[in-house]
Every structure is written in C-alpha cells, then in structure tokens.
Amino acid sequence: MAASLGVGIGGLGAIGFEVARRLDAGVDGLRLAAVSARDMARARDRVAAFKTPVPVVPLEDLASLAEVVVECAPAAVFRRVAEAALAEGRIFMPLSAGALLAHMDLVDLARRTGGRIIVPTGALLGLDAVRAAAVGTIHAVTIVTRKPPAGLDGAPHLVENRISVAGLSGPLKVFAGTAREGAKAFPANVNVAAALSLAGIGPDRTRLEVWADPALERNTHRIEVDSDSSRLTMTIESIPSAENPRTGRITALSVIAALAGLVSPLKIGT
C-alpha cells in the first residue's frame, strides 16, 4: 500500500477542526499528522476523542511532522505558519488568502526550497474558469460579497470608520475598492476576493464590493469576469458555519477536496 500524505493543520477553529475531524475519520491517501492552535490545552481536548492520537505542537513544528501544512489560523500568525512550512520545502495550503497578498515574497521562498503554495477554492466557485481566462486576456473582474450583518460585525474597516451594521432595515454597502484594499479592511471576511484576484488579474485590478444585508441567511458572492475568451457571471450562496458565521461550511470541504487532489489518481478540473 502506498504511503499516505501527512497533513498538519495550523488552527483548530471552525474550518481547521472540521478538516481535522474529516481526516481522522479517513480520507484515502491522507493522514492527520499534527495540529496546532493558540490554546494548546483546548486543542488537546478537542482532538482527544479522535480515532487516532494526533500530536498538538507549536505552529512552527508542523512542517517537521507533515508534508502538507494547512493554515487555518488568524492572519496575525500567518507568516509563522507559512515561513516554517516553506523553509522545509513543504506544500503550504493557506486559507488566509488575503494575508498572502501581504507576503508574496513567500513565493520566492517556495521557489528556492522546492515548496509549493496551493490556495484552495474555499467559499467560492469558478476559479478554474478564471485561471483559464487569465491565460488569455481578462479585461475586468468584479466580486460583490453580501453577508448577514453578524458575519461582518467587528471587521477593522467597520470599526475604524464607525460603521454600525446592527439593526439594519435594508442592505448597506460598507466597502467598495480593490481586492487588496478589501483584504486589509476585512481580513476575516473576504479571502474569497483575494483568491479570485490571484487566479485572475491581480489584487489591484480586481474590484470588490461588500454589503451587509439583514435579509440574508447565507454568505453570497457574485463574480463577473469579462475576458477575450468568455464572459462569466457566477453566484454562490454559502451556508455559514454554525461555529463561525464569518465563514461558510463549504470552505472546510474545499480544503479536503484540494488535499484529496494531491493524492488521487483522478483529478477533475484545472
């Protein structure tokens, strides 16, 4: 039997724990090698009931135990996870695509060490088509994100600009700008826009709008792409995670799909 690929998970929040749980339950060709979290004691409690015992280690130690390191941690520790993984030539899979925009020198580090950075699709769709269009010429990309107010509450942009989303009676546009600006304004909310920008025409040409909409129960993203090969219009309504309304349930599933694509004999999509 072929050896399985070891996966280390940095962060055991809504996404990280679900990915860890599914790996422990069994995914062909993959094994949960280690986990890490800011609260190490709580992390040990969370994985105590897993079928297979898993080490709980500092973020920087994940790369010594796993061939793939999945980052599901707060943006403040993004570089700690990424640099340690890539310095060891590992595959680094970031969920904080917005944080990656501020650390693109990591691509050079990966090039030097033989590491790879693979950004999963997350709570988005159509990245295959956008990547294909980018081989030709893309003229414009716009993403409009609409979320229930609770999914945006506390975002730096809202706090700094004293924008309240409490008690809204209708939709409120709280941001319009580039994907790069949006990643700074909403570090926990618009990783989808950052991933889209990396697949297409870059963070400074990708346009982003963010709306708080009290009528919504699902996080909604509408993408429009105009290129010399196609015109794309795509919409996804993602059910928020019960543990964290800022992220969709499909994000953890996207990570599992991306990991499985590393080892599966059959891979569908670009």
Secondary structure, DSSP 8 states (H G I E B T S, - for coil): ----EEEEEE--SHHHHHHHHHHHH-BTTEEEEEEE-SSHHHHHHHHTTSSS---B--GGGGGGT-SEEEE-S-GGGHHHHHHHHHHTT-EEEES-HHHHHTTTHHHHHHHHHT-EE-----S---HHHHHHHHHS-EEEEEEEEEE-GGGTTT-HHHHHTT---TT-SS-EEEEEEEHHHHHHH-TTT-HHHHHHHHHTT-TTTEEEEEEE-TT-SSEEEEEEEEESS-EEEEEEEE-B-SS-TTSBTHHHHHHHHHHHHHH-S-----
